[in-house]
Amino acid sequence: MGTDDISEQGLDETVSRAHAEIKLVEERRTKLSALRKAGNPFPNDFRRDDISLDIHRQYGEYSNEMLEAEPRTVSVAGRMVLKRVMGKASFATIQDMSGRIQLYITNDNAGAAVHEAFKHYDLGDILGAQGTLFRTRTGELSVRVTSLRLLTKSLRPLPEKFHGLTDQEQKYRQRYLDLITNEDSRKVFLARSGIIQSIREFFTARGYLEVETPMMHPIPGGAAARPFTTHHNALDMGLYLRIAPELYLKRLVVGGMEKVFEINRNFRNEGISTRHNPEFTMLEFYEAYQDYMYLMSFTETLLREIAAKVLGTTRISYQGREIDLAQPFARLTISQAIRRFHPEYTDAQLVDREFLIDKLRALGVSYKTGDGIGGLQLSLFDETTEHLLFEPVFIIDYPAEVSPLARCNDVNPALTDRFELYIAGREIANGFSELNDPEAQAARFLEQAKAKEAGDAEAMHYDSDYIRALEYGLPPTAGEGIGIDRLVMLFTDSPSIRDVILFPQLRREDLKHA
């Protein structure tokens, strides 16, 4: 069979499935029409008292004799995902927010009319049922149904049991269908919720105040990134969607809120990849009278506590490799990290500007012509070393030229008291001792403004109000940002950021083939 034959066969199968789905939808619409004539097909007076997980937890160890001796009445509801009709008795499995429970429907307990109606229900329909618990002959905890109602008629068929959603883009685009049919996806987002809740508990237990700062900014700041723009009609002014909350959070520290954190949505008008989505979630936190060394130890404790609470262990597996978060995280400078994985480079070469430029050109890596040694080293690190940092490691002592908001090191002013945490080959966190000298910060902003005029679209703007805030006095402060999406990727063994964002950004469906 040739390639063209295989392509034609695949096309024929796709067309055949599409026609079959259209026919099934027409059949379900016919059933809905009949239901409308009989009454309200979408009732809203059923109340669920029990969810499947609680039932299994509470009665999972009960024998059938115990359940029969003291009948437990339950009221459950969910989407029917399995159905088996057997004459005068039928089985169905419904799925709710917590899991699944089996229903047992018979003429004797539910009535012949109810049982007959059930036989015409379809997979995907949402049912409400009341009855008593018992165990089947195979030992499965089930509900012996005494009352059964159709609460919502599903007009579209669920994907075939053994094929499911096979198209990755369809999973992201129709996340509702992915969640119905894919237990692994549901587990990922349950874990995400648990991670965020654990973060909140961690910080509030340590006296931090959770705050909210603006998502529309008159001046983009707090990060080097290309912003999204919008317009406010009433004020007749342009605004930028937030690229980072940093400058607002530090204003709060100036105001006396000395320990603050925010779980925030940021927006950056950049490319899409397995690690990048234009809309993403960050944790940012600031604490007065601390420094970046404190933050590194604090971050290790944070990640260990979240992993232990959500996953039950500090030893995690990511893409087939183990990571032990209980072990101390390594700390390396940029040049030390490059040399560890590329010993062919010498210390002398890594501080030789011409060598670095020649090497970047040979690798086809773009760089800014005004970059100093630190900026060129960072470009080489990003290209050759970042993806190799699998075990947790803090990369420390970032050059001042790429750290416009960080405090310079007292011993070597060309460096800053800054780190980035890498795990599994990607940046997870970025933290530093904050620059609180208003004149030094103003000079840094001016350098950024010049870079922007020279064509750097990601350079920062000059924020005069932030400088004014610093002039009132920002205490010595340490601040950090942690990418929650990437953290969830790590803790759920997810290879792509789209796997951990409920509705990742995609090309509009009607334009995806344009």
C-alpha positions, -999 to +999 in steps of 0.1 A: +000+000+000+015+034-010+016+066+010-012+081-011-033+050-003-027+054+034-035+091+033-067+084+014-077+057+038-071+080+068-092+107+051-120+082+044-120+071+081-121+108+092-150+115+069-168+083+080-164+093+117-177+128+109-208+114+092-214+089+120-212+118+146-236+139+126-261+110+125-257+104+163-263+141+170-295+141+149-307+110+168-300+128+201-318+159+190-348+138+181-348+123+217-345+159+231-375+170+211-395+141+226-383+151+261-394+187+255-429+175+246-431+155+278-419+184+301-388+203+310-358+184+297-334+204+318-347+203+354-330+222+381-347+209+412-324+178+419-300+182+448-269+161+452-260+152+487-230+129+481-200+127+458-183+095+448-150+100+465-166+106+499-188+075+494-158+053+486-138+068+515-165+063+540-179+029+529-150+015+509-142-011+536-178-021+544-189-056+534-222-061+517-236-077+549-227-045+568-244-023+541-275-045+541-278-045+578-278-007+581-289+007+547-270+039+537-291+061+514-272+084+490-281+111+465-256+112+436-253+130+402-228+130+374-222+123+337-229+088+325-196+074+311-205+036+310-237+018+304-247-019+303-283-030+297-292-065+308-330-072+305-346-064+338-314-050+353-289-024+340-256-009+352-243+026+346-213+044+358-215+081+365-186+105+368-186+135+391-160+161+402-143+135+425-145+102+406-169+075+396-197+055+412-217+026+397-255+026+395-277-005+395-311+000+379-338-027+381-376-029+375-381-040+411-363-010+428-366+019+403-398+008+385-403-005+350-410+030+335-378+045+350-358+015+338-373+017+303-365+054+301-329+048+312-325+023+283-328+053+259-303+075+277-270+081+260-234+082+272-226+117+282-261+124+296-261+138+331-281+118+356-293+123+392-300+092+413-310+082+448-307+048+464-290+026+489-254+013+489-245-024+483-218-045+468-223-064+435-212-101+431-179-088+419-175-067+451-180-032+435-195-006+458-227+005+439-259+024+443-291+003+442-312+030+424-347+038+437-351+071+419-334+082+386-337+114+366-322+128+334-309+162+344-291+172+311-294+157+277-260+155+259-263+162+222-228+153+212-213+118+216-182+114+237-151+102+220-148+064+214-137+046+246-106+031+231-095+060+210-105+090+231-091+124+222-060+116+201-054+150+186-033+171+210-046+204+198-081+192+202-073+184+238-062+220+244-090+236+223-118+215+238-104+211+273-139+204+286-139+172+265-104+163+276-114+166+313-145+144+307-125+116+290-089+119+304-084+111+341-047+121+338-057+156+328-081+159+357-053+148+380-030+174+367-054+202+373-064+189+407-027+189+415-024+225+402-051+236+425-034+219+454-001+235+446-015+270+445-034+264+478-002+251+494+016+282+483-010+304+499-008+284+532+030+285+532+031+323+529+002+332+552+016+309+579+048+330+578+031+363+582+029+373+545+000+394+533-017+384+500-023+414+479-036+423+444-020+448+421-031+463+387-032+442+356-033+473+333-003+495+336+004+530+322+041+520+320+052+483+315+078+474+341+092+448+364+107+426+336+123+427+302+095+417+279+074+429+250+040+439+263+005+437+250-012+471+245-048+481+250-068+514+252-090+528+279-119+547+262-131+568+291-096+580+300-086+581+263-052+566+271-031+537+261-024+510+286-002+479+288-012+445+301+010+435+331+043+419+323+051+417+360+038+431+393+072+438+408+072+476+408+038+478+424+046+452+451+078+471+460+057+503+463+037+484+489+069+476+508+077+513+508+042+518+522+050+495+552+036+462+540+069+445+547+060+409+537+037+406+506+029+381+480+007+379+449-003+350+427-008+369+395-015+366+358+011+381+335+010+388+298+040+389+275+037+393+237+063+367+229+065+334+211+047+302+221+066+270+230+065+241+253+078+265+280+060+297+270+024+309+269+016+346+263-007+345+294+009+328+325+007+326+363+035+338+386+040+339+423+059+371+434+068+378+470+089+404+488+102+406+523+119+436+540+152+432+558+163+401+539+186+393+510+190+370+481+209+344+502+180+341+525+157+337+495+176+307+482+172+288+514+135+300+517+128+287+481+143+252+489+120+250+519+090+262+499+094+236+471+100+208+496+069+216+516+047+219+485+060+186+471+055+168+505+020+182+509+007+178+474+026+147+461+034+131+495+071+130+487+101+152+480+114+127+454+098+134+421+101+119+386+103+141+356+104+126+320+120+094+332+146+110+356+144+114+393+149+146+412+154+146+450+143+180+463+154+170+498+190+173+488+207+208+490+204+227+458+237+235+441+249+271+436+270+280+406+280+312+388+272+315+351+308+308+341+310+279+366+279+263+351+292+267+315+326+251+325+309+222+344+291+211+313+316+224+287+351+219+302+366+227+268+361+264+276+388+279+299+382+306+325+403+329+304+382+324+273+350+331+292+362+366+301+375+372+266+350+394+247+363+385+212+362+348+220+326+350+233+315+369+202+332+345+179+317+315+197+281+330+196+285+337+159+296+302+153+266+289+172+243+312+152+232+330+184+222+367+183+235+391+208+234+428+214+264+447+201+267+467+233+268+436+255+297+434+279+313+402+292+284+394+314+258+397+287+278+377+263+284+350+289+247+348+296+239+344+259+264+315+257+249+300+289+214+302+275+224+285+243+247+258+256+241+251+292+206+260+305+189+229+290+215+207+307+207+218+343+184+189+353+192+187+390+181+218+410+207+246+408+208+282+417+227+302+391+241+332+410+259+366+405+241+378+373+257+407+355+244+442+363+238+450+326+210+424+325+196+430+360+182+465+360+162+461+392+188+441+413+212+454+439+249+454+428+273+432+447+294+451+473+326+433+463+321+434+425+297+461+413+297+445+378+276+417+393+243+417+412+230+398+442+207+378+420+200+342+413+178+321+389+167+286+399+169+259+372+153+225+374+148+200+346+165+223+321+143+254+326+141+285+348+117+281+377+125+312+398+143+345+397+152+364+428+175+391+441+183+417+467+163+447+456+180+479+444+167+505+468+190+534+459+167+558+440+196+575+421+212+542+411+177+530+400+171+561+380+204+557+362+195+520+354+162+531+340+179+557+318+202+530+304+171+509+296+154+539+279+185+544+257+184+507+248+147+510+239+155+540+217+182+519+200+156+493+191+154+469+221+117+461+223+121+443+256+140+471+274+122+487+304+106+522+304+116+549+328+091+548+356+092+582+374+066+573+400+085+543+411+116+564+415+095+588+436+084+559+457+121+549+463+129+584+473+106+580+503+127+550+513+125+513+504+140+492+533+166+466+523+144+440+506+146+406+489+121+397+462+114+367+440+092+354+412+083+317+407+067+305+375+037+285+388+030+269+354+065+256+351+063+244+388+032+225+380+048+210+349+076+198+372+054+183+399+030+166+374+056+153+350+041+174+321+063+180+291+045+211+278+032+242+295+000+237+275-007+205+296-009+225+328-029+256+316-066+249+313-071+270+282-037+277+266-035+303+238-041+288+204-045+302+169-082+309+163-099+277+151-112+293+119-077+307+111-055+277+120-051+266+084-049+301+070 
